[in-house]
Amino acid sequence: MAQNELVNIGKQWDKDIQPYLLGQSIGRQLIPKNMKLSGKGIGNTTVQSFGYKATADAITDYDIRNDMGSGVDIEGAKVIIPIQQDEIEIKRRQFEAMTSDGMAVDSDMIAQMAVKVAQELDKTIIQGWKPDGSTYVVKGFYQVAGLSDAGSDIGTYKGALTTVATGLQKFRTAKIYSQGYNLVLAPAQYNELLVSESPTGIPEWEKVIKLLNVGAPGNPGQILASEDLAAGTGFMAPVSTPANSIYFDLIEAQQPTNDLRYKNGDEKYGDIMLRLVGAATPRFKYMNASTGTTPVVCKFTDL
């Protein structure tokens, strides 16, 4: 099997893994993809993010005023675009046997790799990326949250309702408006909310969904669980829509792509090296340069 045949297999697998990349990702449901800035390749290592400082308030007047202009104070920062990747080695005879017998290699190993890469991107979107294990060089939703509250005990009926109401009030005060908000919880709190009922048997879940979507057609706001959140924590954010890209967006320099090659370049007997590589980062706006946070996310620390 020549190298170009491996390339063709990789291209087919790129198509096959799309359902796993999208279906297994919580993060991609939370943030709209910026199509203009995405797709530039792994050589695109950073993206610019701007923090717009507050200018003077707008006014109402009978005539057009020419004496009220205020300067735009912009603070910029570069956001790193990290690589999400996984790699495996397939023994040559095993690979040849699979392909000659028509076995669906992509249905097991390739799918598992796609799920792992999707999970790595979720970690970056939800919490961020800290290559040294302690300092975030890319912040996700929870770490970038500029609004914060302890929240209420989700295990107690009305705890989730009170928490969401608090988040909505904080967003209103910060003037972060959206037709619908998402609530993301640690798995334990998500499960508590699933079974929470009033003394008369009314599910709290339905009331929380209604509150997240006050005034929003179609109920876009969701309740989601993330394994990347510590027990007792969660956050709220505007829903992922094109209109809300004013708050945040996903820059995907390269969507996960398969690369197959022969180990040591040995086309005759070399084992098959399979690498899945993507590059993406969340970008948040309205950033406070001094704190590294933004009011477009409200986190809860003691649920």
C-alpha positions as CSV (number, residue, x, y, z in Angstrom):
1,M,0.0,0.0,0.0
2,A,1.6,3.3,-1.1
3,Q,1.6,6.5,0.9
4,N,-1.0,8.1,-1.3
5,E,-3.4,5.3,-0.5
6,L,-2.9,6.1,3.2
7,V,-3.7,9.8,2.4
8,N,-7.0,8.7,0.7
9,I,-7.9,6.6,3.7
10,G,-7.2,9.6,6.0
11,K,-9.5,11.8,4.0
12,Q,-12.3,9.3,4.2
13,W,-11.8,9.0,8.0
14,D,-11.9,12.8,8.3
15,K,-15.5,12.6,7.1
16,D,-16.4,9.6,9.2
17,I,-15.3,11.2,12.5
18,Q,-17.5,14.3,12.2
19,P,-20.5,12.8,14.1
20,Y,-18.1,11.9,17.0
21,L,-16.4,15.2,17.1
22,L,-19.7,17.1,17.3
23,G,-21.9,14.6,19.2
24,Q,-19.4,14.1,22.0
25,S,-18.7,17.8,22.6
26,I,-20.4,19.8,25.3
27,G,-18.1,22.8,24.6
28,R,-19.1,23.2,21.0
29,Q,-22.8,23.6,22.1
30,L,-21.8,26.6,24.2
31,I,-19.9,28.8,21.8
32,P,-20.4,29.8,18.1
33,K,-17.7,29.1,15.6
34,N,-16.1,32.1,13.9
35,M,-16.2,30.9,10.3
36,K,-14.2,33.9,9.0
37,L,-11.2,33.4,11.3
38,S,-11.3,29.6,11.4
39,G,-9.7,27.2,8.9
40,K,-6.3,28.9,8.5
41,G,-4.3,25.9,9.5
42,I,-2.1,24.9,12.4
43,G,0.3,27.7,11.4
44,N,-2.3,30.0,12.9
45,T,-1.0,30.0,16.5
46,T,-2.8,33.0,18.0
47,V,-5.9,35.2,17.6
48,Q,-6.4,38.8,18.7
49,S,-8.9,39.5,21.4
50,F,-10.1,43.0,22.3
51,G,-11.4,44.4,25.5
52,Y,-13.6,47.5,24.8
53,K,-13.5,49.8,27.8
54,A,-16.7,51.7,28.6
55,T,-17.4,54.9,26.7
56,A,-19.9,57.6,27.5
57,D,-23.6,56.6,27.6
58,A,-25.8,57.2,24.6
59,I,-28.4,60.0,24.9
60,T,-31.7,61.1,23.5
61,D,-32.0,64.5,21.9
62,Y,-34.2,66.3,19.4
63,D,-31.3,67.1,17.1
64,I,-28.2,65.3,16.0
65,R,-25.4,66.3,18.4
66,N,-21.8,66.8,17.2
67,D,-20.3,67.6,20.6
68,M,-20.6,64.3,22.5
69,G,-18.1,62.0,20.8
70,S,-15.9,60.0,23.1
71,G,-12.8,58.1,22.1
72,V,-12.8,54.4,21.9
73,D,-10.3,52.9,24.4
74,I,-9.3,49.4,23.2
75,E,-7.1,47.0,25.0
76,G,-5.9,44.0,22.9
77,A,-4.4,40.7,23.8
78,K,-3.3,37.6,21.8
79,V,-5.1,34.4,22.6
80,I,-3.0,31.2,22.0
81,I,-4.5,28.5,19.8
82,P,-3.4,25.2,21.3
83,I,-3.3,21.8,19.5
84,Q,-5.6,18.9,20.5
85,Q,-4.2,15.6,19.3
86,D,-4.0,11.8,19.8
87,E,-1.8,9.3,18.2
88,I,-1.7,5.5,17.9
89,E,0.5,2.9,16.2
90,I,-1.1,0.0,14.2
91,K,1.0,-3.1,13.5
92,R,1.4,-3.5,9.8
93,R,0.0,-7.0,9.6
94,Q,-3.0,-6.0,11.7
95,F,-3.7,-3.0,9.5
96,E,-3.4,-5.1,6.3
97,A,-5.7,-7.7,7.7
98,M,-8.3,-5.2,8.6
99,T,-8.3,-3.5,5.2
100,S,-8.2,-6.8,3.2
101,D,-11.0,-8.3,5.3
102,G,-13.1,-5.2,5.0
103,M,-13.1,-4.5,8.8
104,A,-14.3,-1.1,9.8
105,V,-11.1,0.3,11.4
106,D,-12.8,3.7,11.6
107,S,-15.6,2.4,13.7
108,D,-13.4,1.5,16.6
109,M,-10.0,3.1,16.9
110,I,-10.8,6.2,14.8
111,A,-14.0,6.9,16.7
112,Q,-12.2,6.5,20.0
113,M,-9.5,8.9,19.0
114,A,-12.1,11.4,17.8
115,V,-13.9,11.2,21.1
116,K,-10.7,11.8,23.0
117,V,-9.8,14.8,20.9
118,A,-13.3,16.2,21.4
119,Q,-12.9,15.7,25.2
120,E,-9.6,17.6,25.1
121,L,-11.2,20.5,23.3
122,D,-14.0,20.5,25.9
123,K,-11.4,20.8,28.7
124,T,-10.1,23.9,27.0
125,I,-13.5,25.4,26.4
126,I,-14.9,24.7,29.9
127,Q,-11.8,25.4,32.0
128,G,-8.9,26.3,29.8
129,W,-5.4,25.1,29.1
130,K,-2.5,25.2,31.6
131,P,0.5,23.6,30.0
132,D,2.6,23.8,33.3
133,G,-0.3,22.4,35.3
134,S,-0.8,25.5,37.3
135,T,-1.2,28.7,35.2
136,Y,-3.9,29.1,32.6
137,V,-2.5,30.5,29.3
138,V,-5.9,29.9,27.7
139,K,-9.0,30.4,29.9
140,G,-12.3,28.7,29.4
141,F,-15.8,29.6,30.5
142,Y,-15.3,28.9,34.2
143,Q,-11.8,30.5,34.6
144,V,-12.7,33.6,32.6
145,A,-15.9,34.3,34.5
146,G,-16.0,37.9,35.7
147,L,-19.3,37.4,37.5
148,S,-19.4,35.1,40.5
149,D,-21.8,33.9,43.2
150,A,-21.8,31.0,45.7
151,G,-25.2,29.9,44.3
152,S,-27.7,27.8,46.2
153,D,-27.8,24.1,47.1
154,I,-29.0,22.3,44.0
155,G,-29.9,19.3,46.2
156,T,-32.6,21.4,47.8
157,Y,-35.8,22.1,45.9
158,K,-35.7,25.7,44.4
159,G,-31.9,25.8,44.8
160,A,-31.4,25.7,41.0
161,L,-34.2,28.3,40.5
162,T,-32.6,30.6,43.0
163,T,-29.2,30.1,41.4
164,V,-30.4,30.9,37.9
165,A,-32.4,34.0,39.1
166,T,-29.2,35.3,40.8
167,G,-27.2,34.7,37.5
168,L,-29.9,36.5,35.5
169,Q,-29.8,39.5,37.9
170,K,-26.0,39.7,37.6
171,F,-26.2,39.6,33.8
172,R,-28.7,42.4,33.8
173,T,-26.6,44.6,36.1
174,A,-23.6,44.0,33.8
175,K,-25.8,44.7,30.7
176,I,-25.1,41.3,29.2
177,Y,-28.3,40.6,27.3
178,S,-29.3,37.4,25.5
179,Q,-32.3,35.6,24.3
180,G,-31.7,32.6,26.4
181,Y,-28.9,31.4,28.7
182,N,-27.2,28.1,29.3
183,L,-26.6,26.6,32.7
184,V,-23.7,24.1,32.9
185,L,-23.3,22.0,36.1
186,A,-21.0,19.4,37.5
187,P,-22.4,15.9,37.0
188,A,-23.4,15.5,40.6
189,Q,-25.5,18.7,40.6
190,Y,-26.9,17.9,37.2
191,N,-28.2,14.6,38.5
192,E,-29.6,16.3,41.6
193,L,-31.6,18.7,39.4
194,L,-32.8,15.9,37.2
195,V,-34.7,14.3,40.2
196,S,-35.6,17.5,42.0
197,E,-39.4,17.9,42.6
198,S,-41.7,20.0,44.6
199,P,-43.7,18.4,47.5
200,T,-46.6,18.1,44.9
201,G,-44.4,16.4,42.3
202,I,-43.6,19.3,40.0
203,P,-40.2,18.8,38.4
204,E,-37.8,21.7,39.1
205,W,-36.1,21.1,35.7
206,E,-39.0,22.4,33.7
207,K,-39.1,25.6,35.8
208,V,-35.4,26.2,35.4
209,I,-35.6,25.8,31.6
210,K,-38.5,28.3,31.5
211,L,-36.4,30.7,33.6
212,L,-33.3,30.4,31.4
213,N,-35.5,31.2,28.4
214,V,-37.6,34.1,29.6
215,G,-38.5,36.1,26.5
216,A,-36.6,33.7,24.2
217,P,-38.5,32.0,21.4
218,G,-37.9,28.3,21.0
219,N,-36.2,27.7,24.4
220,P,-32.6,27.8,23.2
221,G,-31.2,27.8,26.7
222,Q,-30.1,24.4,28.0
223,I,-29.0,22.7,31.2
224,L,-25.8,20.7,30.5
225,A,-23.4,18.6,32.5
226,S,-19.6,18.8,32.2
227,E,-17.1,16.3,33.6
228,D,-14.6,19.2,33.5
229,L,-16.3,21.0,36.4
230,A,-15.5,20.2,40.0
231,A,-18.3,19.0,42.2
232,G,-20.4,21.8,43.5
233,T,-19.6,24.3,40.7
234,G,-21.2,25.5,37.5
235,F,-21.7,28.5,35.4
236,M,-24.2,30.4,33.2
237,A,-23.5,32.1,29.9
238,P,-25.5,33.5,26.9
239,V,-26.6,30.8,24.5
240,S,-24.5,30.0,21.4
241,T,-26.0,32.0,18.5
242,P,-24.5,34.2,15.8
243,A,-25.9,37.3,17.6
244,N,-24.0,36.3,20.8
245,S,-20.6,36.1,19.0
246,I,-20.3,39.7,20.4
247,Y,-19.5,37.9,23.7
248,F,-17.4,34.9,22.6
249,D,-16.5,32.7,19.7
250,L,-14.6,29.5,18.8
251,I,-11.5,29.9,16.6
252,E,-10.8,26.6,15.0
253,A,-7.6,27.0,13.0
254,Q,-7.8,23.3,11.9
255,Q,-10.7,20.9,12.6
256,P,-9.4,17.5,13.7
257,T,-7.7,15.9,10.7
258,N,-6.3,12.4,10.3
259,D,-2.6,11.9,9.2
260,L,-1.5,8.4,8.3
261,R,2.1,7.6,7.6
262,Y,4.5,4.6,7.6
263,K,6.8,4.3,10.6
264,N,10.3,5.4,9.6
265,G,9.1,5.9,6.0
266,D,9.1,2.1,5.4
267,E,6.3,1.6,2.9
268,K,6.9,-2.1,2.5
269,Y,7.0,-3.3,6.1
270,G,6.6,-0.3,8.3
271,D,3.8,-0.1,10.9
272,I,1.1,2.5,10.4
273,M,1.3,5.7,12.5
274,L,-2.1,7.4,12.9
275,R,-2.3,10.9,14.3
276,L,-5.5,13.0,14.7
277,V,-4.7,16.7,15.0
278,G,-6.9,19.7,15.6
279,A,-6.3,23.3,16.7
280,A,-9.0,25.4,18.4
281,T,-9.4,27.9,21.2
282,P,-12.3,29.8,22.8
283,R,-12.1,33.6,22.5
284,F,-13.9,35.8,25.0
285,K,-14.7,39.5,24.6
286,Y,-15.3,42.4,27.0
287,M,-12.2,41.3,28.8
288,N,-10.8,43.1,31.8
289,A,-7.1,43.2,31.1
290,S,-6.1,43.6,34.8
291,T,-8.1,40.6,36.0
292,G,-8.2,38.4,32.8
293,T,-12.0,38.0,33.3
294,T,-15.2,39.0,31.5
295,P,-18.7,39.7,32.6
296,V,-20.2,37.5,29.9
297,V,-19.9,34.4,32.2
298,C,-21.3,34.0,35.7
299,K,-19.8,31.1,37.7
300,F,-21.2,29.4,40.8
301,T,-18.7,28.1,43.4
302,D,-20.8,26.3,46.1
303,L,-23.8,24.5,44.7
